[in-house]
Amino acid sequence: EDGLLICGGKRLCAAKIDGCNDHRIVMALAVAVYAAGLPALLRGAEAVNKSWPAFWDTLRGLGAKIDTE
């Protein structure tokens, strides 16, 4: 009753993505990109500092390869 079912569509692909300076969007996109196993350029990645400054270190700890420009 209070759940959410999401039926996937097309597979994710490598992309350049703008996080719109929204920490929630940046973190969600980062997890999606990591799960897809494909590279992506996330613009505005520093937005995570608003709520979780250690987010990138945590994602690295899970095995993600993250490079900064």
Secondary structure, DSSP 8 states (H G I E B T S, - for coil): ---------S----EEEE-TT-HHHHHHHHHHHHHHT--EEEETGGGGGGT-TTHHHHHHHTT------
